Amino acid sequence: MSVIAAYSGTFDPITLGHLDIITRASKMFPKLVVAVGYNIAKNPKFSPDERVALIREVVSDLPNVEVKAFSGLVVDFARENGVTVLVRGVRTVGDVDYEKQMAVMNRDLYANLDTVMLAPSPEYAHLSSSLVRELAGLGAPVEKLVPKAVVPVLLQRFGRDGKK
Protein backbone atom coordinates (compact mmCIF):
# COMPACT_ATOMS: atom_id res chain seq x y z
CA MET A 1 0.00 0.00 0.00
CA SER A 2 1.36 3.41 -1.00
CA VAL A 3 1.24 6.22 1.54
CA ILE A 4 -0.55 9.40 0.52
CA ALA A 5 0.32 12.48 2.58
CA ALA A 6 -1.35 15.86 2.59
CA TYR A 7 -0.04 19.28 3.53
CA SER A 8 -3.03 21.48 4.21
CA GLY A 9 -3.28 25.21 4.65
CA THR A 10 -4.73 28.35 3.18
CA PHE A 11 -1.52 29.30 1.32
CA ASP A 12 -2.71 32.90 0.84
CA PRO A 13 -0.18 33.28 -0.75
CA ILE A 14 2.23 30.35 -0.85
CA THR A 15 5.55 31.41 0.70
CA LEU A 16 9.06 30.08 0.39
CA GLY A 17 8.49 28.51 3.82
CA HIS A 18 5.52 26.56 2.45
CA LEU A 19 7.55 25.54 -0.59
CA ASP A 20 10.36 24.36 1.71
CA ILE A 21 7.94 22.07 3.57
CA ILE A 22 6.35 20.84 0.32
CA THR A 23 9.71 20.05 -1.27
CA ARG A 24 11.01 18.21 1.78
CA ALA A 25 7.75 16.29 2.32
CA SER A 26 7.67 15.30 -1.36
CA LYS A 27 10.95 13.44 -0.76
CA MET A 28 9.48 11.59 2.24
CA PHE A 29 6.24 10.34 0.72
CA PRO A 30 5.46 8.70 -2.64
CA LYS A 31 2.51 11.09 -3.09
CA LEU A 32 1.88 14.47 -1.48
CA VAL A 33 -1.34 16.40 -1.92
CA VAL A 34 -1.21 20.11 -1.20
CA ALA A 35 -4.70 20.66 0.21
CA VAL A 36 -5.69 24.29 -0.27
CA GLY A 37 -8.31 25.16 2.31
CA TYR A 38 -10.94 27.83 2.16
CA ASN A 39 -11.30 29.78 5.39
CA ILE A 40 -13.28 33.02 5.04
CA ALA A 41 -12.26 34.01 8.59
CA LYS A 42 -8.69 34.52 7.36
CA ASN A 43 -9.87 37.24 4.94
CA PRO A 44 -8.09 35.76 1.92
CA LYS A 45 -6.63 38.00 -0.79
CA PHE A 46 -6.70 35.19 -3.37
CA SER A 47 -9.56 32.89 -4.32
CA PRO A 48 -9.12 29.14 -3.84
CA ASP A 49 -8.80 28.72 -7.62
CA GLU A 50 -6.08 31.40 -7.78
CA ARG A 51 -4.17 29.78 -4.93
CA VAL A 52 -4.43 26.33 -6.51
CA ALA A 53 -3.18 27.70 -9.86
CA LEU A 54 -0.23 29.52 -8.24
CA ILE A 55 0.79 26.46 -6.23
CA ARG A 56 0.51 24.18 -9.26
CA GLU A 57 2.85 26.50 -11.15
CA VAL A 58 5.31 26.61 -8.26
CA VAL A 59 5.41 22.81 -7.72
CA SER A 60 5.32 21.82 -11.39
CA ASP A 61 8.82 20.32 -11.09
CA LEU A 62 7.71 17.95 -8.28
CA PRO A 63 6.08 15.01 -10.10
CA ASN A 64 4.61 13.36 -7.01
CA VAL A 65 2.84 16.52 -5.79
CA GLU A 66 -0.81 17.19 -6.56
CA VAL A 67 -2.76 20.31 -5.60
CA LYS A 68 -6.46 20.27 -4.66
CA ALA A 69 -8.84 22.76 -3.06
CA PHE A 70 -11.12 21.77 -0.21
CA SER A 71 -13.48 23.23 2.34
CA GLY A 72 -14.61 21.77 5.62
CA LEU A 73 -12.69 19.41 7.86
CA VAL A 74 -9.26 18.22 6.79
CA VAL A 75 -10.16 14.75 8.09
CA ASP A 76 -13.02 14.58 5.58
CA PHE A 77 -10.60 15.61 2.81
CA ALA A 78 -8.15 12.96 4.01
CA ARG A 79 -10.79 10.23 4.10
CA GLU A 80 -12.10 11.14 0.61
CA ASN A 81 -8.59 11.22 -0.90
CA GLY A 82 -6.98 8.20 0.77
CA VAL A 83 -4.65 10.37 2.86
CA THR A 84 -3.14 8.67 5.91
CA VAL A 85 -0.50 11.26 6.89
CA LEU A 86 -0.93 14.98 7.46
CA VAL A 87 2.19 17.10 7.16
CA ARG A 88 2.24 20.21 9.30
CA GLY A 89 4.84 22.97 9.42
CA VAL A 90 5.69 24.22 12.91
CA ARG A 91 7.66 27.40 13.50
CA THR A 92 7.21 28.02 17.22
CA VAL A 93 6.46 26.23 20.47
CA GLY A 94 2.93 27.63 20.17
CA ASP A 95 2.59 26.00 16.75
CA VAL A 96 3.75 22.66 18.19
CA ASP A 97 1.21 22.83 21.03
CA TYR A 98 -1.62 23.73 18.65
CA GLU A 99 -0.67 21.12 16.05
CA LYS A 100 -0.35 18.43 18.73
CA GLN A 101 -3.89 19.19 19.89
CA MET A 102 -5.15 19.11 16.30
CA ALA A 103 -3.28 15.86 15.58
CA VAL A 104 -4.94 14.15 18.54
CA MET A 105 -8.39 15.45 17.54
CA ASN A 106 -7.89 14.50 13.88
CA ARG A 107 -6.80 10.99 14.90
CA ASP A 108 -9.89 10.72 17.10
CA LEU A 109 -12.09 11.72 14.14
CA TYR A 110 -10.22 9.49 11.65
CA ALA A 111 -8.23 6.65 13.23
CA ASN A 112 -6.16 6.01 10.07
CA LEU A 113 -4.71 9.53 10.07
CA ASP A 114 -1.32 10.36 11.55
CA THR A 115 0.42 13.72 11.68
CA VAL A 116 4.06 14.52 10.96
CA MET A 117 5.39 17.91 12.02
CA LEU A 118 8.26 19.53 10.16
CA ALA A 119 10.24 22.53 11.31
CA PRO A 120 11.04 24.93 8.49
CA SER A 121 14.57 25.46 7.29
CA PRO A 122 16.08 28.28 9.40
CA GLU A 123 15.96 30.87 6.61
CA TYR A 124 12.16 30.48 6.42
CA ALA A 125 11.32 30.11 10.11
CA HIS A 126 9.97 33.67 10.33
CA LEU A 127 7.64 33.50 7.31
CA SER A 128 3.87 33.38 7.32
CA SER A 129 1.32 34.28 4.67
CA SER A 130 -0.19 36.96 6.90
CA LEU A 131 3.24 38.61 7.35
CA VAL A 132 3.82 38.47 3.58
CA ARG A 133 0.43 40.07 2.89
CA GLU A 134 1.11 42.81 5.43
CA LEU A 135 4.55 43.56 3.99
CA ALA A 136 3.24 43.53 0.42
CA GLY A 137 0.47 45.94 1.40
CA LEU A 138 2.96 48.29 3.04
CA GLY A 139 5.25 48.41 0.01
CA ALA A 140 8.07 46.22 1.33
CA PRO A 141 10.03 43.97 -1.05
CA VAL A 142 8.62 40.43 -1.25
CA GLU A 143 11.10 38.77 -3.61
CA LYS A 144 12.84 36.88 -0.78
CA LEU A 145 9.55 35.74 0.77
CA VAL A 146 7.56 34.05 -1.99
CA PRO A 147 8.37 31.91 -5.03
CA LYS A 148 9.34 33.88 -8.15
CA ALA A 149 6.04 33.09 -9.93
CA VAL A 150 4.06 34.59 -7.04
CA VAL A 151 5.86 37.95 -6.92
CA PRO A 152 4.08 39.72 -9.84
CA VAL A 153 0.66 38.36 -8.87
CA LEU A 154 1.12 39.42 -5.25
CA LEU A 155 2.34 42.90 -6.18
CA GLN A 156 -0.55 43.36 -8.61
CA ARG A 157 -3.05 42.29 -5.95
CA PHE A 158 -1.79 45.13 -3.76
CA GLY A 159 -1.78 47.67 -6.58
CA ARG A 160 1.97 47.63 -7.03
CA ASP A 161 3.65 47.34 -10.40
CA GLY A 162 6.87 45.76 -9.11
CA LYS A 163 9.08 48.75 -9.93
CA LYS A 164 11.18 50.16 -7.13
Sequence and secondary structure as in RCSB ss.txt:
>XXXX:A:sequence
MSVIAAYSGTFDPITLGHLDIITRASKMFPKLVVAVGYNIAKNPKFSPDERVALIREVVSDLPNVEVKAFSGLVV
DFARENGVTVLVRGVRTVGDVDYEKQMAVMNRDLYANLDTVMLAPSPEYAHLSSSLVRELAGLGAPVEKLVPKAV
VPVLLQRFGRDGKK
>XXXX:A:secstr
   EEEEEE  TT  HHHHHHHHHHHHHSSEEEEEEE  GGG  SS HHHHHHHHHHHTTT TTEEEEEE S HH
HHHHHHT  EEEEE  SHHHHHHHHHHHHHHHHH TT EEEEE   GGGTT  HHHHHHHHHTT   TTTS GGG
HHHHHHHTT  S  
